[in-house]
């Protein structure tokens, strides 16, 4: 039940990031809903299609769609009547959602017989895929390619998850270990602005 609640929380937070980008680009409400949906469920959709887990999860679990729509409505209202939040609230909430999404992606891949390596990739895809689609639709370089450590935290969390299972840890304990790893690395990146080296031509 706790994982389900955190999953819904992560879905809402990811949807908010889509709404905020749409607002920044002055999109209409339809554009906001589209960006919110692809951000929140895009990664999981691609994961399910790759794994052959059809119909994809939100087709049969429509509560995800309702959470996204409700989040969009509330976000639009709050954007029109803004209240200043501490800068760290949304990044920390996003980090929690990211950690949960990675764990869900790893678990689902393993349940479909995927290898540990593929499971880690599916975890990363679940956590980062929606944001990549969102940024591409907004004609921006995807955030995970240009800012603080993000996908790397997902990789580390997915590896911890699969290594814990390989060490015969309980399934729930392995999921928690993976989530904590992803969360701690992401929070450290937020706190100290950690990032990977940037490559360029130097011109």
Backbone torsions as a table, in degrees:
resi	resn	phi	psi	omega
1	UNK	NA	-41.0	179.3
2	UNK	-62.3	-42.6	179.4
3	UNK	-63.5	-38.0	178.9
4	UNK	-64.1	-43.9	179.2
5	UNK	-62.7	-43.7	178.4
6	UNK	-64.9	-33.9	177.0
7	UNK	-63.3	-45.1	177.8
8	UNK	-64.9	-38.8	177.8
9	UNK	-61.9	-47.0	178.8
10	UNK	-61.9	-39.4	177.8
11	UNK	-60.0	-44.1	179.5
12	UNK	-65.5	-43.0	-178.8
13	UNK	-65.1	-43.3	178.5
14	UNK	-64.6	-36.9	177.1
15	UNK	-63.1	-39.6	178.5
16	UNK	-60.6	-40.8	-180.0
17	UNK	-62.9	-34.8	175.7
18	UNK	-66.9	-41.5	178.9
19	UNK	-63.9	-42.2	-178.3
20	UNK	-63.9	-40.7	177.8
21	UNK	-66.5	-41.1	178.0
22	UNK	-62.1	-39.4	177.9
23	UNK	-65.4	-41.1	178.7
24	UNK	-60.8	-35.9	-178.5
25	UNK	-91.0	5.0	177.1
26	UNK	59.0	46.2	175.4
27	UNK	-82.1	161.2	176.3
28	UNK	-81.7	174.5	-177.8
29	UNK	-56.1	-35.0	178.5
30	UNK	-64.6	-42.6	177.6
31	UNK	-62.3	-38.1	177.4
32	UNK	-61.7	-44.7	-178.8
33	UNK	-64.5	-41.4	180.0
34	UNK	-62.0	-48.6	-179.5
35	UNK	-65.5	-37.1	178.2
36	UNK	-63.5	-43.1	-177.6
37	UNK	-68.7	-44.7	-178.1
38	UNK	-67.2	-32.6	178.9
39	UNK	-68.7	-43.0	-173.9
40	UNK	-77.1	-38.5	-173.5
41	UNK	-123.1	1.0	-177.4
42	UNK	-63.5	-45.1	-179.3
43	UNK	-63.8	-44.1	178.4
44	UNK	-65.7	-32.5	178.5
45	UNK	-65.6	-48.2	178.9
46	UNK	-62.3	-42.1	178.6
47	UNK	-56.4	-48.4	-178.3
48	UNK	-64.7	-38.1	179.0
49	UNK	-66.2	-40.6	178.8
50	UNK	-65.8	-40.2	-178.5
51	UNK	-79.2	-11.8	-175.8
52	UNK	77.7	22.2	-179.9
53	UNK	-89.0	74.3	-177.1
54	UNK	-112.8	150.0	-3.5
55	UNK	-65.0	152.0	-178.1
56	UNK	-60.2	158.7	-166.0
57	UNK	-54.3	-39.1	-173.7
58	UNK	-78.2	-9.7	176.4
59	UNK	-70.7	-38.1	179.1
60	UNK	-98.3	-22.0	178.4
61	UNK	-110.7	76.3	-172.4
62	UNK	-70.9	-6.5	177.0
63	UNK	-60.9	-26.6	177.0
64	UNK	-62.9	-42.1	179.8
65	UNK	-65.6	-41.3	179.5
66	UNK	-65.2	-39.1	177.7
67	UNK	-62.9	-42.4	180.0
68	UNK	-64.8	-45.7	-179.6
69	UNK	-63.5	-43.1	178.4
70	UNK	-62.9	-40.0	178.7
71	UNK	-64.0	-40.3	178.8
72	UNK	-61.4	-46.3	-179.0
73	UNK	-61.0	-48.2	-179.5
74	UNK	-64.1	-39.1	-179.1
75	UNK	-65.7	-41.5	179.2
76	UNK	-62.3	-41.1	177.8
77	UNK	-63.6	-44.4	-178.1
78	UNK	-68.9	-33.5	177.2
79	UNK	-64.0	-36.6	178.9
80	UNK	-74.2	-24.4	178.8
81	UNK	-128.6	71.2	-171.2
82	UNK	-67.7	143.2	171.9
83	UNK	-127.8	130.5	-174.4
84	UNK	-70.3	125.3	175.7
85	UNK	-107.9	153.1	173.1
86	UNK	-55.4	143.4	-172.8
87	UNK	-58.1	-27.9	-172.1
88	UNK	-86.4	-8.4	-173.0
89	UNK	-61.9	-53.4	-178.0
90	UNK	-68.1	-43.2	176.8
91	UNK	-59.9	-39.9	179.0
92	UNK	-68.1	-42.5	177.6
93	UNK	-62.2	-40.3	177.7
94	UNK	-62.5	-39.0	179.5
95	UNK	-63.5	-39.4	177.7
96	UNK	-64.1	-47.8	178.4
97	UNK	-61.0	-39.7	179.2
98	UNK	-60.9	-46.3	-179.2
99	UNK	-60.8	-41.0	179.6
100	UNK	-67.2	-44.0	-178.6
101	UNK	-61.7	-40.6	179.4
102	UNK	-62.4	-45.9	-179.9
103	UNK	-61.5	-41.8	178.9
104	UNK	-63.6	-41.9	179.5
105	UNK	-63.2	-43.0	178.5
106	UNK	-63.3	-48.3	-179.2
107	UNK	-59.3	-44.1	-177.7
108	UNK	-66.4	-41.1	179.3
109	UNK	-61.9	-44.2	179.6
110	UNK	-65.2	-35.1	179.5
111	UNK	-67.5	-20.3	177.2
112	UNK	-98.2	14.4	174.0
113	UNK	82.8	15.3	179.9
114	UNK	-73.2	154.9	176.4
115	UNK	-72.2	162.5	177.4
116	UNK	-55.0	-40.8	-179.9
117	UNK	-62.4	-46.2	178.9
118	UNK	-64.9	-36.9	179.1
119	UNK	-61.8	-41.1	177.5
120	UNK	-62.9	-43.2	178.8
121	UNK	-61.7	-41.9	178.8
122	UNK	-66.3	-33.5	175.3
123	UNK	-64.3	-45.7	178.2
124	UNK	-62.9	-42.6	179.7
125	UNK	-62.3	-41.4	179.6
126	UNK	-63.6	-40.5	-177.9
127	UNK	-77.8	-34.7	-171.4
128	UNK	-110.2	-19.2	-172.7
129	UNK	-59.1	-42.6	-178.8
130	UNK	-64.1	-40.2	178.5
131	UNK	-65.2	-35.5	177.6
132	UNK	-64.7	-46.2	179.0
133	UNK	-60.7	-44.3	179.2
134	UNK	-55.8	-48.2	-176.3
135	UNK	-69.7	-36.2	177.7
136	UNK	-64.2	-44.1	178.1
137	UNK	-62.1	-31.7	179.9
138	UNK	-87.4	5.1	179.4
139	UNK	59.0	43.7	176.1
140	UNK	-123.6	155.5	173.4
141	UNK	-67.2	126.1	-177.8
142	UNK	-49.9	136.0	-175.0
143	UNK	-54.5	-37.8	-175.0
144	UNK	-68.4	-12.8	179.8
145	UNK	-95.7	-4.5	-171.1
146	UNK	-138.8	-1.4	-178.4
147	UNK	-127.2	-154.5	-174.0
148	UNK	-58.0	166.7	177.9
149	UNK	-53.4	120.8	-177.8
150	UNK	-135.0	-68.5	179.5
151	UNK	-63.5	-33.4	178.9
152	UNK	-60.9	-38.4	176.6
153	UNK	-62.8	-38.1	178.5
154	UNK	-65.3	-42.7	179.5
155	UNK	-61.7	-45.9	-179.5
156	UNK	-62.7	-43.3	178.8
157	UNK	-64.3	-41.6	178.0
158	UNK	-64.8	-38.7	178.1
159	UNK	-66.8	-41.8	177.2
160	UNK	-60.9	-41.0	179.2
161	UNK	-59.2	-51.2	-177.2
162	UNK	-71.3	-34.9	177.9
163	UNK	-66.6	-37.8	177.7
164	UNK	-63.8	-39.4	177.3
165	UNK	-67.0	-39.1	178.8
166	UNK	-64.3	-25.9	178.3
167	UNK	-88.8	15.0	178.0
168	UNK	65.7	29.2	174.2
169	UNK	-73.4	155.7	175.4
170	UNK	-60.0	146.9	-177.2
171	UNK	-57.4	-45.6	-179.5
172	UNK	-66.0	-39.8	179.0
173	UNK	-65.0	-39.7	178.1
174	UNK	-63.9	-41.5	178.1
175	UNK	-62.2	-43.6	179.9
176	UNK	-64.0	-41.8	179.0
177	UNK	-61.1	-42.5	178.2
178	UNK	-64.6	-44.1	-179.7
179	UNK	-63.3	-43.2	-180.0
180	UNK	-63.5	-40.3	178.7
181	UNK	-62.0	-49.4	178.4
182	UNK	-59.3	-46.3	-176.5
183	UNK	-63.6	-46.3	-177.4
184	UNK	-64.3	-41.6	179.7
185	UNK	-66.3	-42.0	-179.7
186	UNK	-66.6	-41.3	178.2
187	UNK	-64.9	-38.0	177.0
188	UNK	-63.6	-39.5	178.9
189	UNK	-64.6	-38.7	178.4
190	UNK	-67.0	-45.1	-175.3
191	UNK	-67.6	-43.4	-174.6
192	UNK	-110.4	10.9	176.7
193	UNK	54.3	47.7	-179.8
194	UNK	-74.9	142.5	178.3
195	UNK	-153.1	159.6	176.0
196	UNK	-81.1	159.9	179.1
197	UNK	-59.6	144.2	178.8
198	UNK	-98.8	131.4	-179.7
199	UNK	-100.5	139.2	178.6
200	UNK	-161.1	174.3	-177.8
201	UNK	-79.6	-14.8	-178.3
202	UNK	81.8	6.8	179.9
203	UNK	-104.8	NA	NA
